[in-house]
Amino acid sequence: MEAMKKAQHYIPRMYLKRFVDDMGRLWVLERGNKPRASGAKDEAHRHDFYTFDDAGTRNETAEQVLSVVESRVSPILKGLAHPQFRMTAEQVASLYLFVALMFVRVPAWREFLDKYAPAL
């Protein structure tokens, strides 16, 4: 399983790309450091963050589900930049799901669950 590791973004690349400058740089500010230029593909990911071992087989179901949600919401996010854009009820639901997942797909949420879920 080690050889197949891949970067899985906890902040979607398609979302990060909306914050790059005209030269394609994503400016990153980390506490205690000066701002640095980077790229969307190089930030907000961890290797195999959503992958788990399912009886000796890589299971990437969570990553696949997140990819479907991101694919649905990407055109919606683009549309929001246009004043004439009107969302359908289905698009609103997709956007709500995307926002909800943004809260629970980050390392801080996993750390919270690791700390408090065993007590339940």
BELQUIZI-V904305 format. One record per residue. N is the residue number from 1. RES is the residue in one letter. SS is DSSP state (hx for helix, st for strand, lp for the rest). OMEGA is omega in whole degrees, -180 to 180 (NA if undefined). BURIAL is b if it has 9 or more other ideal C-beta (glycine too) atoms within 8 Angstrom, else e. Layout:
N RES SS OMEGA BURIAL
N RES SS OMEGA BURIAL
//
This chain:
1 M lp -178 e
2 E hx -176 e
3 A hx -175 e
4 M hx -177 e
5 K lp 175 e
6 K lp 180 e
7 A st 177 e
8 Q st -174 b
9 H st 174 b
10 Y lp 163 b
11 I lp -173 b
12 P lp 178 e
13 R hx -179 e
14 M hx 177 b
15 Y hx 179 b
16 L hx -179 b
17 K hx 179 b
18 R hx -178 e
19 F hx 179 e
20 V lp 178 b
21 D lp -177 e
22 D lp 179 e
23 M lp 178 e
24 G lp -179 e
25 R lp 172 b
26 L st -179 b
27 W st -174 b
28 V st 176 b
29 L lp 179 e
30 E lp -178 e
31 R lp 177 e
32 G lp -179 e
33 N lp 174 e
34 K lp 176 e
35 P lp 178 e
36 R st 178 e
37 A st 178 e
38 S st 177 b
39 G lp -178 b
40 A hx -178 b
41 K hx -175 e
42 D hx -175 e
43 E lp 172 b
44 A lp 176 e
45 H st 172 b
46 R st 179 e
47 H st 176 e
48 D lp -176 e
49 F lp -178 b
50 Y lp -178 b
51 T lp 174 b
52 F st -179 e
53 D st -179 e
54 D st -179 e
55 A lp 177 e
56 G lp -180 e
57 T st 176 e
58 R st 176 e
59 N st -179 e
60 E lp -178 e
61 T hx -179 e
62 A hx 178 e
63 E hx 180 b
64 Q hx 178 e
65 V hx 178 e
66 L hx 179 b
67 S hx 178 e
68 V hx 179 e
69 V hx 179 b
70 E hx 179 b
71 S hx 179 e
72 R hx -173 b
73 V hx -179 b
74 S hx 178 b
75 P hx 177 e
76 I hx 179 b
77 L hx 176 b
78 K hx -179 e
79 G hx -178 b
80 L lp 179 e
81 A lp -177 e
82 H lp -177 e
83 P lp -178 e
84 Q lp -177 e
85 F lp 176 e
86 R lp -179 e
87 M lp 172 b
88 T lp 177 e
89 A hx 179 e
90 E hx 178 e
91 Q hx 177 b
92 V hx 179 b
93 A hx 179 e
94 S hx 179 b
95 L hx 177 b
96 Y hx 179 e
97 L hx 179 b
98 F hx -179 b
99 V hx 179 e
100 A hx 180 e
101 L hx 178 b
102 M hx 179 b
103 F hx -171 e
104 V hx -178 e
105 R lp -175 b
106 V lp -179 b
107 P hx -179 e
108 A hx 179 e
109 W hx 178 b
110 R hx 178 e
111 E hx 177 e
112 F hx 180 e
113 L hx 179 e
114 D hx -178 e
115 K hx -171 e
116 Y hx -177 e
117 A hx 180 e
118 P hx -179 e
119 A hx -177 e
120 L lp NA e
//
